[in-house]
Amino acid sequence: MSDNTLIISIGDMDDDFADVINVWESGAAAAPLNRLTFESMTGFLSFLTPKRWELLTVLRKHGHISIKKLSEILNRDYKNTHTDVKAMQEISLIEKDDSDLVYVPWDDLDIKLNLKQAA
């Protein structure tokens, strides 16, 4: 798995905590874990709506662009696009560069669903 992969876990944070503890106990320099965890599939799906998924994939394809340009490409209202970008920035799905252009820093999303916790 490349360093440019975001691991999204749904339903179990134990793996995330285990990785942090392993790095801490080893004394190794902490590399970014590139992880995001949702408590449930319902929470994940209510956050990453079809409109946000479309926004994310279009932004990944187009690279560093303004929110205004992104809203034009998506044929969406600027305010709604801005709200979605801001929400995804807060959890690091999207980032902003020094020129205030937004982009997706990930090449891949690896989504893991823990079935033991899904019920």
N, CA and C atoms as a LAMMPS dump frame, in Angstrom:
ITEM: TIMESTEP
0
ITEM: NUMBER OF ATOMS
357
ITEM: BOX BOUNDS ff ff ff
-5.0000000000000000e+02 5.0000000000000000e+02
-5.0000000000000000e+02 5.0000000000000000e+02
-5.0000000000000000e+02 5.0000000000000000e+02
ITEM: ATOMS id mol type element x y z
1 1 1 N 0.846 -1.17 0
2 1 2 C 0 0 0
3 1 3 C 0.895 1.239 0
4 2 1 N 0.581 2.192 -0.851
5 2 2 C 1.422 3.386 -0.955
6 2 3 C 1.15 4.353 0.192
7 3 1 N 2.089 5.285 0.383
8 3 2 C 1.915 6.328 1.394
9 3 3 C 0.774 7.264 1.032
10 4 1 N 0.335 7.196 -0.202
11 4 2 C -0.711 8.082 -0.677
12 4 3 C -2.081 7.402 -0.672
13 5 1 N -2.244 6.461 0.262
14 5 2 C -3.506 5.756 0.435
15 5 3 C -4.104 6.144 1.779
16 6 1 N -5.376 6.505 1.768
17 6 2 C -6.093 6.781 2.999
18 6 3 C -6.897 5.538 3.35
19 7 1 N -6.685 5.02 4.557
20 7 2 C -7.422 3.856 5.027
21 7 3 C -8.626 4.362 5.813
22 8 1 N -9.81 4.01 5.343
23 8 2 C -11.046 4.383 6.022
24 8 3 C -11.611 3.131 6.661
25 9 1 N -11.706 3.147 7.986
26 9 2 C -12.249 2.007 8.723
27 9 3 C -13.663 2.341 9.165
28 10 1 N -14.512 1.343 9.113
29 10 2 C -15.896 1.519 9.529
30 10 3 C -16.221 0.467 10.567
31 11 1 N -16.548 0.925 11.779
32 11 2 C -17.052 0.023 12.796
33 11 3 C -16.086 -0.454 13.847
34 12 1 N -14.776 -0.223 13.692
35 12 2 C -13.839 -0.715 14.697
36 12 3 C -12.585 0.137 14.691
37 13 1 N -12.284 0.741 15.825
38 13 2 C -11.103 1.582 15.918
39 13 3 C -9.928 0.843 16.547
40 14 1 N -10.086 -0.428 16.907
41 14 2 C -9.021 -1.174 17.57
42 14 3 C -7.741 -1.229 16.741
43 15 1 N -7.863 -1.429 15.419
44 15 2 C -6.677 -1.484 14.562
45 15 3 C -5.928 -0.164 14.583
46 16 1 N -6.663 0.953 14.58
47 16 2 C -6.031 2.263 14.621
48 16 3 C -5.229 2.422 15.905
49 17 1 N -5.829 2.071 17.026
50 17 2 C -5.145 2.204 18.307
51 17 3 C -3.954 1.257 18.397
52 18 1 N -4.092 0.06 17.873
53 18 2 C -2.993 -0.91 17.901
54 18 3 C -1.784 -0.375 17.123
55 19 1 N -2.024 0.246 15.967
56 19 2 C -0.923 0.812 15.175
57 19 3 C -0.207 1.924 15.936
58 20 1 N -0.964 2.784 16.575
59 20 2 C -0.366 3.875 17.343
60 20 3 C 0.469 3.325 18.492
61 21 1 N -0.059 2.35 19.201
62 21 2 C 0.658 1.749 20.334
63 21 3 C 1.929 1.05 19.857
64 22 1 N 1.849 0.322 18.744
65 22 2 C 3.027 -0.376 18.209
66 22 3 C 4.141 0.6 17.855
67 23 1 N 3.809 1.711 17.216
68 23 2 C 4.82 2.706 16.867
69 23 3 C 5.408 3.313 18.131
70 24 1 N 4.557 3.65 19.086
71 24 2 C 5.009 4.262 20.331
72 24 3 C 5.936 3.319 21.099
73 25 1 N 5.559 2.034 21.22
74 25 2 C 6.367 1.06 21.961
75 25 3 C 7.681 0.761 21.263
76 26 1 N 7.709 0.837 19.936
77 26 2 C 8.942 0.536 19.205
78 26 3 C 9.944 1.676 19.297
79 27 1 N 9.472 2.868 19.622
80 27 2 C 10.353 4.02 19.686
81 27 3 C 10.72 4.561 18.317
82 28 1 N 10.128 3.995 17.281
83 28 2 C 10.412 4.445 15.914
84 28 3 C 9.784 5.81 15.678
85 29 1 N 10.335 6.498 14.703
86 29 2 C 9.747 7.786 14.322
87 29 3 C 8.343 7.535 13.802
88 30 1 N 7.421 8.301 14.277
89 30 2 C 6.021 8.106 13.899
90 30 3 C 5.767 8.617 12.49
91 31 1 N 5.409 7.699 11.61
92 31 2 C 4.999 8.071 10.264
93 31 3 C 3.495 8.329 10.303
94 32 1 N 2.996 9.171 9.431
95 32 2 C 1.555 9.397 9.424
96 32 3 C 0.817 8.086 9.161
97 33 1 N -0.267 7.881 9.886
98 33 2 C -1.011 6.631 9.741
99 33 3 C -2.034 6.683 8.623
100 34 1 N -2.362 7.876 8.149
101 34 2 C -3.3 8.017 7.041
102 34 3 C -4.563 7.197 7.262
103 35 1 N -5.193 7.405 8.409
104 35 2 C -6.399 6.663 8.751
105 35 3 C -7.535 7.596 9.117
106 36 1 N -8.719 7.124 8.799
107 36 2 C -9.951 7.819 9.136
108 36 3 C -10.938 6.744 9.56
109 37 1 N -11.624 6.948 10.685
110 37 2 C -12.529 5.923 11.19
111 37 3 C -13.918 6.489 11.406
112 38 1 N -14.902 5.762 10.921
113 38 2 C -16.309 6.068 11.174
114 38 3 C -16.858 4.984 12.09
115 39 1 N -17.707 5.367 13.037
116 39 2 C -18.256 4.399 13.99
117 39 3 C -19.195 3.398 13.349
118 40 1 N -19.868 3.795 12.276
119 40 2 C -20.853 2.894 11.664
120 40 3 C -20.934 3.147 10.161
121 41 1 N -21.5 2.182 9.468
122 41 2 C -21.743 2.326 8.034
123 41 3 C -22.741 3.459 7.797
124 42 1 N -23.714 3.581 8.678
125 42 2 C -24.698 4.655 8.561
126 42 3 C -24.014 6.017 8.631
127 43 1 N -23.095 6.183 9.58
128 43 2 C -22.361 7.438 9.692
129 43 3 C -21.509 7.711 8.466
130 44 1 N -20.848 6.682 7.959
131 44 2 C -20.014 6.815 6.761
132 44 3 C -20.852 7.248 5.563
133 45 1 N -21.978 6.551 5.344
134 45 2 C -22.82 6.846 4.185
135 45 3 C -23.542 8.187 4.304
136 46 1 N -23.836 8.614 5.53
137 46 2 C -24.476 9.925 5.675
138 46 3 C -23.452 11.04 5.469
139 47 1 N -22.175 10.764 5.719
140 47 2 C -21.138 11.769 5.472
141 47 3 C -20.724 11.777 4.004
142 48 1 N -20.376 10.62 3.475
143 48 2 C -19.892 10.546 2.092
144 48 3 C -21.074 10.236 1.176
145 49 1 N -21.906 11.255 0.978
146 49 2 C -23.103 11.139 0.15
147 49 3 C -22.702 10.972 -1.321
148 50 1 N -23.637 10.565 -2.174
149 50 2 C -23.318 10.475 -3.604
150 50 3 C -22.808 11.797 -4.187
151 51 1 N -23.358 12.921 -3.765
152 51 2 C -22.887 14.232 -4.265
153 51 3 C -21.453 14.495 -3.824
154 52 1 N -21.129 14.155 -2.567
155 52 2 C -19.755 14.352 -2.08
156 52 3 C -18.793 13.389 -2.765
157 53 1 N -19.238 12.161 -3.025
158 53 2 C -18.393 11.208 -3.739
159 53 3 C -18.081 11.732 -5.141
160 54 1 N -19.103 12.249 -5.819
161 54 2 C -18.896 12.825 -7.145
162 54 3 C -17.913 13.994 -7.064
163 55 1 N -18.096 14.863 -6.091
164 55 2 C -17.199 15.997 -5.9
165 55 3 C -15.764 15.515 -5.712
166 56 1 N -15.582 14.517 -4.864
167 56 2 C -14.252 13.987 -4.567
168 56 3 C -13.589 13.413 -5.819
169 57 1 N -14.323 12.632 -6.599
170 57 2 C -13.738 12.016 -7.794
171 57 3 C -13.452 13.046 -8.887
172 58 1 N -14.351 14.024 -9.048
173 58 2 C -14.111 15.082 -10.044
174 58 3 C -12.905 15.923 -9.637
175 59 1 N -12.819 16.264 -8.361
176 59 2 C -11.685 17.053 -7.88
177 59 3 C -10.379 16.285 -8.054
178 60 1 N -10.386 15.007 -7.779
179 60 2 C -9.165 14.193 -7.958
180 60 3 C -8.73 14.212 -9.418
181 61 1 N -9.696 14.144 -10.311
182 61 2 C -9.404 14.135 -11.746
183 61 3 C -8.829 15.481 -12.212
184 62 1 N -9.364 16.59 -11.694
185 62 2 C -8.973 17.915 -12.167
186 62 3 C -7.796 18.522 -11.426
187 63 1 N -7.449 17.98 -10.271
188 63 2 C -6.299 18.51 -9.541
189 63 3 C -6.621 19.783 -8.788
190 64 1 N -5.638 20.612 -8.594
191 64 2 C -5.744 21.842 -7.805
192 64 3 C -6.604 22.866 -8.545
193 65 1 N -7.796 23.154 -8.014
194 65 2 C -8.688 24.145 -8.623
195 65 3 C -9.416 24.917 -7.526
196 66 1 N -10.03 26 -7.914
197 66 2 C -10.806 26.807 -6.963
198 66 3 C -12.165 26.132 -6.716
199 67 1 N -12.76 26.462 -5.595
200 67 2 C -14.089 25.928 -5.292
201 67 3 C -15.091 26.445 -6.315
202 68 1 N -14.909 27.679 -6.74
203 68 2 C -15.802 28.246 -7.762
204 68 3 C -15.743 27.431 -9.052
205 69 1 N -14.529 27.136 -9.502
206 69 2 C -14.36 26.336 -10.724
207 69 3 C -14.935 24.934 -10.522
208 70 1 N -14.712 24.358 -9.347
209 70 2 C -15.248 23.026 -9.039
210 70 3 C -16.769 23.037 -9.116
211 71 1 N -17.4 24.066 -8.555
212 71 2 C -18.87 24.139 -8.595
213 71 3 C -19.369 24.27 -10.036
214 72 1 N -18.614 24.976 -10.868
215 72 2 C -18.994 25.093 -12.28
216 72 3 C -18.888 23.75 -12.993
217 73 1 N -17.801 23.02 -12.747
218 73 2 C -17.615 21.708 -13.379
219 73 3 C -18.732 20.753 -12.963
220 74 1 N -19.086 20.809 -11.678
221 74 2 C -20.127 19.928 -11.15
222 74 3 C -21.542 20.413 -11.477
223 75 1 N -21.638 21.64 -11.966
224 75 2 C -22.934 22.262 -12.214
225 75 3 C -23.777 22.298 -10.932
226 76 1 N -23.108 22.727 -9.833
227 76 2 C -23.74 22.811 -8.517
228 76 3 C -23.647 24.237 -7.994
229 77 1 N -24.522 24.548 -7.085
230 77 2 C -24.501 25.834 -6.405
231 77 3 C -23.179 25.993 -5.655
232 78 1 N -22.58 27.197 -5.729
233 78 2 C -21.303 27.451 -5.07
234 78 3 C -21.383 27.196 -3.565
235 79 1 N -22.429 27.675 -2.93
236 79 2 C -22.556 27.548 -1.473
237 79 3 C -22.573 26.071 -1.049
238 80 1 N -23.328 25.247 -1.76
239 80 2 C -23.38 23.818 -1.429
240 80 3 C -22.034 23.139 -1.679
241 81 1 N -21.387 23.519 -2.768
242 81 2 C -20.063 22.964 -3.062
243 81 3 C -19.078 23.366 -1.972
244 82 1 N -19.104 24.624 -1.584
245 82 2 C -18.209 25.123 -0.537
246 82 3 C -18.449 24.381 0.778
247 83 1 N -19.705 24.174 1.14
248 83 2 C -20.058 23.453 2.373
249 83 3 C -19.503 22.03 2.344
250 84 1 N -19.656 21.354 1.211
251 84 2 C -19.153 19.98 1.096
252 84 3 C -17.628 19.939 1.14
253 85 1 N -16.974 20.869 0.451
254 85 2 C -15.506 20.924 0.467
255 85 3 C -15.018 21.154 1.89
256 86 1 N -15.632 22.096 2.597
257 86 2 C -15.233 22.412 3.972
258 86 3 C -15.375 21.182 4.873
259 87 1 N -16.474 20.46 4.753
260 87 2 C -16.684 19.261 5.569
261 87 3 C -15.624 18.204 5.278
262 88 1 N -15.273 18.029 4.01
263 88 2 C -14.271 17.025 3.659
264 88 3 C -12.863 17.481 4.003
265 89 1 N -12.637 18.797 4.039
266 89 2 C -11.353 19.321 4.503
267 89 3 C -11.165 19.02 5.989
268 90 1 N -12.226 19.126 6.749
269 90 2 C -12.142 18.917 8.195
270 90 3 C -11.688 17.508 8.561
271 91 1 N -11.928 16.539 7.685
272 91 2 C -11.48 15.173 7.972
273 91 3 C -10.357 14.734 7.027
274 92 1 N -9.759 15.682 6.333
275 92 2 C -8.576 15.471 5.474
276 92 3 C -8.814 14.637 4.228
277 93 1 N -10.049 14.588 3.745
278 93 2 C -10.291 13.963 2.441
279 93 3 C -9.864 14.914 1.325
280 94 1 N -9.961 16.212 1.615
281 94 2 C -9.571 17.267 0.683
282 94 3 C -8.63 18.204 1.431
283 95 1 N -7.658 18.771 0.704
284 95 2 C -6.759 19.747 1.306
285 95 3 C -6.724 21.002 0.445
286 96 1 N -6.175 22.058 1.02
287 96 2 C -6.042 23.337 0.325
288 96 3 C -4.555 23.66 0.227
289 97 1 N -4.127 24.123 -0.95
290 97 2 C -2.71 24.457 -1.122
291 97 3 C -2.448 25.919 -0.74
292 98 1 N -1.215 26.367 -0.922
293 98 2 C -0.82 27.735 -0.552
294 98 3 C -1.535 28.81 -1.363
295 99 1 N -2.082 28.432 -2.51
296 99 2 C -2.805 29.386 -3.366
297 99 3 C -4.312 29.332 -3.131
298 100 1 N -4.73 28.645 -2.069
299 100 2 C -6.149 28.469 -1.728
300 100 3 C -6.917 27.635 -2.754
301 101 1 N -6.213 26.816 -3.501
302 101 2 C -6.868 25.879 -4.409
303 101 3 C -7.051 24.561 -3.658
304 102 1 N -8.149 23.883 -3.929
305 102 2 C -8.421 22.621 -3.244
306 102 3 C -8.013 21.449 -4.133
307 103 1 N -7.681 20.339 -3.472
308 103 2 C -7.26 19.134 -4.187
309 103 3 C -7.443 17.917 -3.286
310 104 1 N -7.419 16.742 -3.89
311 104 2 C -7.483 15.484 -3.163
312 104 3 C -6.053 14.957 -3.054
313 105 1 N -5.534 14.8 -1.833
314 105 2 C -4.145 14.381 -1.675
315 105 3 C -3.933 12.874 -1.802
316 106 1 N -5 12.122 -1.985
317 106 2 C -4.919 10.654 -1.966
318 106 3 C -5.008 10.077 -3.369
319 107 1 N -4.216 9.032 -3.612
320 107 2 C -4.339 8.261 -4.852
321 107 3 C -5.397 7.18 -4.699
322 108 1 N -5.502 6.645 -3.482
323 108 2 C -6.411 5.542 -3.221
324 108 3 C -7.118 5.72 -1.879
325 109 1 N -8.34 5.205 -1.808
326 109 2 C -9.048 5.068 -0.546
327 109 3 C -9.247 3.577 -0.325
328 110 1 N -8.746 3.087 0.794
329 110 2 C -8.887 1.677 1.148
330 110 3 C -9.943 1.624 2.251
331 111 1 N -11.138 1.156 1.915
332 111 2 C -12.254 1.191 2.856
333 111 3 C -12.459 -0.194 3.448
334 112 1 N -12.349 -0.253 4.797
335 112 2 C -12.467 -1.52 5.519
336 112 3 C -13.717 -1.486 6.392
337 113 1 N -14.537 -2.505 6.265
338 113 2 C -15.74 -2.627 7.082
339 113 3 C -15.588 -3.825 7.998
340 114 1 N -15.641 -3.593 9.312
341 114 2 C -15.554 -4.668 10.287
342 114 3 C -16.955 -5.233 10.487
343 115 1 N -17.197 -6.424 9.989
344 115 2 C -18.529 -7.022 10.065
345 115 3 C -18.942 -7.369 11.49
346 116 1 N -17.983 -7.601 12.383
347 116 2 C -18.329 -7.898 13.782
348 116 3 C -19.021 -6.714 14.417
349 117 1 N -18.634 -5.513 14.016
350 117 2 C -19.193 -4.294 14.598
351 117 3 C -20.359 -3.74 13.786
352 118 1 N -20.593 -4.279 12.597
353 118 2 C -21.583 -3.706 11.69
354 118 3 C -23.013 -3.983 12.124
355 119 1 N -23.228 -5.013 12.902
356 119 2 C -24.602 -5.384 13.272
357 119 3 C -25.178 -4.463 14.306
